[in-house]
Amino acid sequence: MKKISLKSLRRMEQDALRGKWYNLIELKRIPEFSAWLTDDFHGWRGQSPDVGEVLRLHRDGTTLIIYYDGRRTICGRHAMALWYTFLCFHDNVFDRVPDSVPDLVPVGPNSVPVEP
């Protein structure tokens, strides 16, 4: 497991206290993120972004704004939580079937691992 440096840890704590996250949301995936949030299941409604914004969505009195300052994206806590949810469930990391299953991994619900 990779160790996190003290400088990185300090920077993460500062960002969390500030309530803003920089470069968290990938600029190239914003259209995909927006489409995921505005589908029938999630129910966010898109609005025209203002100057300095790349995404503005509205739902139940909450406005979600992702800013772009020309070099990085900036978002708040709510957008950060939705981004991580998007990464977990939209990318289907739990539904992926590996190309090959090792011999020690049970294949069925009642199967027993095979010892080599």
C-alpha positions in Angstrom: 0.0 0.0 0.0 1.3 3.4 -0.9 2.1 5.8 1.9 0.7 9.3 1.8 3.3 12.0 2.3 2.9 14.5 5.1 2.6 17.3 2.6 -0.2 15.6 0.7 -2.0 14.8 4.0 -1.7 18.4 5.1 -3.0 19.7 1.7 -6.0 17.3 1.9 -6.8 18.5 5.4 -6.6 22.2 4.3 -8.9 21.5 1.4 -11.4 19.8 3.6 -11.4 22.7 6.1 -11.7 25.2 3.3 -14.7 23.2 1.9 -13.3 23.3 -1.7 -11.7 20.6 -3.7 -9.3 21.5 -6.5 -8.8 19.3 -9.6 -11.0 16.5 -8.2 -13.5 16.5 -11.1 -11.9 15.6 -14.4 -12.7 18.3 -17.0 -13.0 15.7 -19.8 -15.7 13.7 -17.8 -17.9 16.6 -17.0 -20.4 15.9 -19.9 -20.6 12.3 -18.7 -21.1 13.4 -15.1 -23.8 15.9 -16.1 -25.7 13.3 -18.2 -25.6 10.9 -15.2 -26.9 13.5 -12.8 -29.7 14.7 -15.2 -31.1 11.3 -16.0 -34.6 10.3 -14.8 -33.3 8.5 -11.8 -31.2 11.3 -10.3 -33.5 14.2 -11.4 -31.1 17.1 -11.5 -32.0 19.9 -13.9 -29.3 21.6 -16.0 -28.9 25.3 -16.0 -26.7 27.6 -18.2 -23.4 28.0 -16.5 -22.2 31.5 -15.8 -18.7 32.8 -16.6 -16.1 30.7 -14.8 -18.4 27.7 -14.4 -18.4 24.5 -16.4 -21.5 22.9 -14.8 -24.5 24.3 -13.0 -27.3 21.9 -11.9 -30.4 22.5 -9.7 -32.5 20.1 -7.7 -34.8 20.5 -4.6 -33.5 24.0 -3.8 -29.9 23.0 -4.1 -27.6 24.4 -6.8 -24.6 22.4 -7.7 -21.8 24.5 -9.3 -18.4 23.3 -10.6 -16.1 26.1 -11.4 -13.1 26.2 -13.8 -10.5 28.9 -13.6 -8.6 28.0 -16.8 -6.3 25.4 -15.2 -8.3 23.4 -12.7 -11.8 22.5 -11.6 -13.1 23.7 -8.2 -16.1 22.2 -6.4 -17.7 22.1 -3.0 -18.5 19.2 -0.6 -21.8 18.3 -2.3 -20.2 18.0 -5.7 -17.3 16.0 -4.2 -19.8 13.5 -2.7 -21.7 13.2 -6.0 -18.5 12.8 -7.9 -17.3 9.9 -5.8 -20.7 8.3 -6.1 -20.5 8.7 -9.9 -17.1 7.1 -9.9 -18.3 4.1 -7.8 -21.6 3.4 -9.5 -21.5 4.8 -13.0 -18.2 3.1 -13.9 -19.7 -0.2 -12.6 -16.5 -1.3 -10.8 -18.5 -3.9 -8.9 -20.1 -5.4 -12.0 -16.9 -5.9 -13.9 -16.0 -9.5 -14.6 -12.3 -10.2 -14.7 -10.8 -11.7 -17.8 -9.5 -14.7 -15.8 -10.5 -16.0 -12.4 -7.7 -17.3 -10.2 -8.1 -20.9 -9.0 -8.3 -19.8 -5.3 -11.4 -17.6 -5.9 -14.8 -19.4 -5.4 -16.8 -19.3 -8.6 -20.3 -20.2 -7.4 -22.3 -19.5 -4.2 -21.5 -22.9 -2.7 -18.1 -23.5 -4.2 -15.0 -24.1 -2.2 -11.7 -22.6 -3.2 -9.4 -25.1 -5.0 -6.0 -25.6 -3.5 -3.2 -25.7 -6.0 
